[in-house]
């Protein structure tokens, strides 16, 4: 028997024999459901044989035969009722376990989010892609018709989505393009560091989504629950099925606050803040201004995160504020990072280390935040090292700036588009999906080995727009993405290290070194980011004006 658990209450397996029931009872199961009709094969034991032996062992049984095709609505309802009435845990079986898994998925349709159902069945080795539409419909059979396909469909209305839509429309203005995003507002998230430092007002970082979607692009104000790449379709949470000829996927990241025990219930109070959320960045500024002594902790998680320099920007700008007001000597500043290095590109590390020393920051590598107790004002970290077993320490704080773990969105992670780690699986140069040639990905959700920043998304948007436009024209040429990213590291108010680099940490400065030395903090870089970048973001990047990102390298596709 290969028993596969779909939850605490139910597991499924392939055909069992009466001799298996002792092991089933000893494994803790209290009831058995048979989903295989009697007589499918000559060698198959009958349900009566199974039921008789089960009764002698104190196991309850239910005969609920289901054909190999889609279960009837009545069968799904009986299965759902059985999960309530039978003592658990329950083991359901059929020929391979697939029919039982399908019944469970459909029965849970009204009780669990779609992505959780798909994740559970995927982990057990069952692909429920063919059942997505029915799951969205509450587990009931329904004729959900698909509409005429879009020339291009874009998933995500963040920096990457709006930029690629605008760039594509500049190339192919007559195209039928749709953009899917349920949000009412669009945020310039890179600027939240400045909000946290009291330099920008929050409203400077937000615009209405409807005002930014390019002319000619249809806004589909809904959320995606599942992809059906084999049929060039995706399913929305409204039950609507949208089809496409080409798909661009760029929904950004999910901030997984729940990975840190106790964090969600104390965010925005008890000195717990984060510049990674619009409504909390102002709280960061408030805490920094109010603090006069004590311990200030700044964290960085293990996972890939958007703008990997942002956690330490909060350290520098806060410390600079305290230094200018002669408070820094009474404040113990701790930077607790789960990583092994201060910054991923070594050329910029010396300049950053000088500011770590200047502010007397207690720098701790391989310290991953795992719990926060707001009322007690304590933070617990798991500490790892190559020479010892992981252990935990608890540190008291007066304020703590938390950067949450970040993962791909649920509907991406459980889809056929994702790699083993849940990221959209693309060619790192062309940004085309490795398995589905009419799908491209960009932004924070892809598995290309670049830093996840807004600047990277803009560069990728130009590449994807060009490659998609070439594909629409029937051309076989493709442009390449260099891995370009830019991370503006604000080390003090008025000075900034403008780190620009590509794949492999190759330095890729936009301006010549005689004008701007990218390896050290400069006032020019600060002025460019504070005064020029917001305008560039709203007026150029999101309008498809590729002033700095026009793709150049061209290759023929075999």
DAVENGI-V959188 format. One record per run of one state. SS is the DSSP state (H for helix, E for strand, C for the rest). FROM is the first residue (numbers start at 0). LEN is the number of residues. If there is no record, write none. Layout:
[[SS	FROM	LEN] [SS	FROM	LEN]]
//
This chain:
[[C	0	3] [E	3	2] [C	5	4] [E	9	4] [C	13	4] [H	17	9] [C	26	4] [E	30	4] [C	34	12] [H	46	10] [C	56	3] [E	59	4] [C	63	9] [H	72	13] [C	85	4] [E	89	4] [C	93	4] [H	97	13] [C	110	3] [H	113	10] [C	123	5] [H	128	8] [C	136	9] [E	145	1] [C	146	3] [E	149	6] [C	155	3] [H	158	13] [C	171	5] [E	176	4] [C	180	4] [E	184	3] [C	187	1] [H	188	8] [C	196	5] [H	201	4] [E	205	3] [H	208	3] [C	211	5] [E	216	4] [C	220	3] [E	223	5] [H	228	3] [C	231	1] [E	232	4] [C	236	4] [E	240	9] [C	249	3] [E	252	3] [C	255	1] [H	256	3] [C	259	1] [E	260	1] [C	261	10] [E	271	2] [C	273	4] [H	277	13] [C	290	3] [E	293	7] [C	300	5] [E	305	1] [C	306	3] [H	309	15] [C	324	3] [H	327	3] [E	330	7] [C	337	8] [H	345	13] [C	358	3] [E	361	3] [C	364	2] [E	366	7] [C	373	4] [E	377	8] [C	385	2] [E	387	9] [C	396	2] [E	398	3] [C	401	4] [E	405	3] [C	408	1] [H	409	4] [C	413	4] [E	417	1] [C	418	5] [E	423	1] [C	424	1] [E	425	1] [C	426	5] [E	431	2] [C	433	5] [E	438	3] [C	441	1] [H	442	3] [E	445	1] [C	446	5] [E	451	1] [C	452	1] [H	453	19] [C	472	4] [E	476	3] [C	479	5] [E	484	8] [C	492	2] [E	494	7] [C	501	1] [H	502	3] [C	505	1] [E	506	1] [C	507	14] [E	521	1] [H	522	17] [C	539	1] [H	540	3] [C	543	10] [E	553	3] [C	556	2]]
//
